[in-house]
Amino acid sequence: MVRDVARVQGKPYSLGDKLSKLIPFEIGMTLKKALEEEPALPEFLAGDEDAAEVMEMAISLEGVVRNFGKHAGGVVIAPTKLIDFAPLYCEEDGSGLVTQYDKNDVEEAGLVKFDFLGLKTLTVVDWAVKNIDTINALEGKPPLDISLIDLEDRSTYELLKRAETTAVFQLESRGMKELIKKLLPSRFEDIIALVALYRPGPLGSGMVDDFINRKHGRAELAFPHPDYQHQDLIPVLEPTYGIILYQEQVMQIAQVLAKFSLGGADLLRRAMGKKKPEVMAEQRLIFMEGALKNNIDKDLSGNIFDLMEKFAGYGFNKSHSAAYALVSYQTAWLKNHYPAPFMAAVLSADMQNTDKIVIFIEECRSMALALELPNVNESVYKFTVNPKGAIVYGLGAIKGVGEGPIEAIVEARKEGPFEHIFDFCQRVGKKVNKRVMEALVRSGAFDTIGPNRATLFACIDEALKRAVQDAKNQDAGMMDLFGVAVEENAQDAYKEIGIQHEWTPRQRLDGEKDTLGLYVTGHPIDEYEKEIRRFVRSKIVDLQPKRGDTQIMAGLIVDLRITKSKKGGNIAFVTLDDRSARIEVTVFPDNYDSFKNVIVKDEVVVVEGEITVDEFRGGQKVVARNILDIAQARIRYVEALRITWTSETVTPKEIQALANSMASYRGDGCDVVIGFDTPQACGDIRLGSGWKVRPDDELIHQLQKQYGKQNVQLVYT
């Protein structure tokens, strides 16, 4: 406010800024209150006339509407012209028509107000149905009408009971999955109830536990309470096992017991929501008088009204819940009956959100769905399903490949599939440059038309050069002679460039991560998966916030940001990925120096820390208390490094070779156990403490090379 006044009065920006900073930043703070609580403010005003002038006007304007806003999805409907009910305003060109009344005044004027919500999930359902229809058309089946699916499909409810609800609208959060496992929905009414129950009010009031116990017969069914029941309420409360869960149920109870009109029942619902004592006292009197005329005992009606008032504070609009529940059921049904087309649509809707893609890709794996890398001969912009039933990565998910090149690829492909990288560049033309080609190769999009990614990558410059030359030849009218020559040479092009040694598995995976945002054909953590599960019980996707508790997790560091704290210390923000999900780990300055040599990008680490809910961005976050690299984790959790010797290896020469291999790794670490397995004897010898070794990957791999992978094992407690 003071900045606005200073600006309008033509005062310096610095004056308005200084005044603003003298006002305490607290909820509910006013200018008059600031003058009373902040001694420096009146002192400053007393010595500066301009500041005093600004403050005087600001105080008189405080509380006045500053500017008009427009509800993003609010629509007002009137029985006649809108100007019969409310003043309007619009943009200078006549567009953007809006009522000058706010939402409350609009209702007071007798207009109907709707809030229209745009749901991305509706787009997902639409895309999934189109994917299904494409497959059905090839198989000679009719298109799917999602509005006609069976709402009592048993297999879909079995999927829900297993809480396999990742990507299912409204039912995919960790907390909701836990609630589903307890409630075990078996009918559509239960899904409606799930959406209404999973809110802070019902969860904290005991209503959820009461609902679950009544559903499963562990508590008595009562309508609505064991001590205050009325048989006329059974039809009203039966869908919720006697619990007053919805606002509509409050209205129905008023109609059934006290003969309220629909309008009167709606007024009661509103009054209970606003909780104004004088209004509630009036409504209670009307309710009890109506119930008495309906031959219902005064004490019973009073107690039922009190229960209505109590539960109305947690009551949810059933029409809203039912609409959401229908979309929830549709997505669950699609996931159950058409998993590949549905997950392709889900992935397409979030292809730019890597964190979500990681979760959805892992879900595809858990569903045993085949997932194929992008393919220039098969992929389009979005994720699709091929005739083999596999999900094919969308070209739009490749970083650095925009819509223009993708459209050119799809258009050029209409002439037939690309035969090799030179054919691709020749037909797609100038729409692709070196950066796009590198992204396509590293993502695996050329895997089906080339020897290997290393060779394809080496061919990029030559392929682009030949494409440019071919275009010049065509422009010059030299198509036939030179066109045939180029085509013949292109067939052996890979041999001319030379078949390169394929990239290492890690190079291939790094290329996928750089271009797709995640590892697809594997994951660096795969090498350690079985070992990690010995001391890390839960994957990241299964972690739950537990304030005050230290939990253990492991993953690959895929992102690392280091910033300065206000006191000048380093704070590290580490993104951990174990393929099931990602989570951000914060390392504060008091721990940073201890862990700075361990928190290295693209390294696997084990983190011990407290998990809490990330209120700002949603999801979860971790405050690190300890971070270990793999070798340090082995030292903590491994009992010994066990090497099995057979008769061929028990020679003085081999003993010396073992000593030489371990020499540079001796020190603080784990014990070494030699297991003998010879025709003469067998047994274990634990070497002395002077032969403890640090169990680094390099030592493990070296020993496995010497004695065989099966003969070198880490023994966990």
Phi, psi and omega in degrees: 000308183295327177295318179298314182296315180300320180295314182293325179282355178080018178282158179300147179300323182298328179292311179298323181293318180294317177300316182298320182287341176281346180274123181304136180272088181221151177294133178084005180289137175239167180294318180296320179293323179296321178297329180278327188263339183248099184303327183293336184290305178297330178294319178293319180296324181294333183257006182218110183295320180299318180296320180295323179294318178297314183295321181300313180290323180297320179296319181290335182266345184300132180096347178279145179302126183280316181201165179272145175237164180233127177296132185297328183228021182275128179233131180252135181238133180235151180289336176229207179297141180300327183290351173285343186240330187209146173288149183238162168215162184208178176288169182301329182271005178093356180272173176066048182294128183219146175284146176280343176284147173278183188298324181288316180294327178299317179291321179297330179282356176093013180269153177267129183245130178240141172251112181266124181259132175269118182251125176298330182298328177296324175293319178301314179299317180298314179296320180297316180297320178295320176300316181295317181297324178297316179293316180299322180297321179293331181265004179074024180259156179288159178294158181272133172254101186297337181284349183251011181290155182286119181280000179238032181292117188298317183295329177292320178292330176294320176300317179296317181297330177281357181059034176273063192248015172302131182079002176269125186308129175070350187243017189256353181287161180299314181298319179294321178298321178295319178296320179298318180298329179278318185280325181053071183300135182232001179206165185298324178302327180292326178291319176302316180295321179304313181298322181283327184282329186279070177216156185306317182301299179300321182295325182270351186263351185089356181298321183296312180298320179297317179300311182296316181296322177293319181299320185264013174077013179272351176222154183291137173286130180219149186231086003259350187221145181306328183268343183225091184236155174213131186297334180291347181271352181301311179298330182286319189255356181301319180301336181245023175056036176089356180275136174277098187253328187249153175297324179298329178292325175300316179295318181294320178299318179297322179290316185288314186273323187244009176057038176292149170284168178301317179295318179295321179294324178292323176297321177297317178301315180295318181298318180293326178291322182277336175058043175276121187305315183292323178290320180294322178297321179293316181292325178297318180296315179298317181297313183292324177294318178295320179293323180296319177295338180266017177062037177250131183307141184297317180295318180297313181296322179295317179293320178295320177299318179298320177295319177301315182296320180296310184283339180298333178295336179253355186298143181242152179288115186293325180298322176294311182298320181294320179296316177295319181298324179296316178294322177300314181294318180300317180292322177295319179297316179297317180297324182285315187264332180226065188301316183293309178300324180292311181293330175297319178293319179298314180295322180295324183290337183235029187296341179266357180254094187299321181301319179286322180300320178303314181294316183291323178295318178295324177296320177301319179296316181294335177273003181062034177270133177288136180234123182250146179296165175305148184217119183297341179264000185221324187286151168242198183296314183267170172292141181224178176240128181271173182301338178279356180088008180270148175279127181255127180303139178279141178297334179293346180273355180276122180294133179091359177245106184275182182295325180302304177300324181294316178299321180293321179296312182296321180294314181295330182290344179297336179282350182136165181294151176287138183268328181196177186294330179287320176298320180300307182297323181295319185275327181280327173078216189286355182290343178243139177243185184299320181297317179295317180298318179297319179296318180296317180294312185292334179281347181095010185291342179255007187304326185278351182233027178207161182298311177195170185293326180297316179294316179301318180296321180291338183273350189303309183300314182293322180295318179293321179297315181293324179296320178295316180295320179297320179296320178295319180298317180295320178296329181273000179080018181257057186280309193293299186298305184286329180298317180294319182299314180298318183297318181294316180295327183294332180299327180255021187299320182297324179292325180294319179289326182104127179289119184273156172294133183298149176301157175292159177307322181292322177296319178297314181295319179297323177296318178296317181294318181295326185262330182253348179090354180201167176275129184253305185280356178182191179204138179305335181282346181303323181300331184253002190307306183297321181293315182298322182295349176291330183232352174243108189282328187243143170282164184301321183296337183263359182290144179237142178296132175219097184298129178092342181265144175266127179241157182248135178217162179220151179180176178269136176282106182261346177208144182215121177236134179238124179234171179263139174279173180299331181269003176096357179280164180272134172242128179253135174246111187250127175263119184257135182228123175244020180081333178280330181185180177234154178211146180266132179247129179257129176247111183280163186306325183293343178249347189301313183298329181289331187248358189299332179280348182263324183278086182240133181301142179070019174248148178273130181226161173247128184244133172248124183190177180264130180260129177227169177282134176275096184294332186283313185249358185081168181080210184228161177218162184232138169256115187287135172251334177203141177227131181236141168280177185299318181296317179295322178296322178296318180300321182287319191254344183273137177279319182195159169263117185253126178243122180266125179253136173259180183299329182289335185263350182273078177224154178306322180297317180290325178298317179293323179297321177296316180299318179296320181295324184271348190306311185283356181250003182290150180139209178295125181178219182247161178293156174246128179243127176261120178259116179271137177217084182235163178300332183278325184198163173214152180162178182245141173238120178268120181291158182293167184299336178291347180252018172298143182230154173278118187280063178289159177303320184299318179293315181302311182296321180295316180292322178295327177292324181286316191244000181097140184301322183287345183262000178235112185224148171268129182258119180263152180290000000 
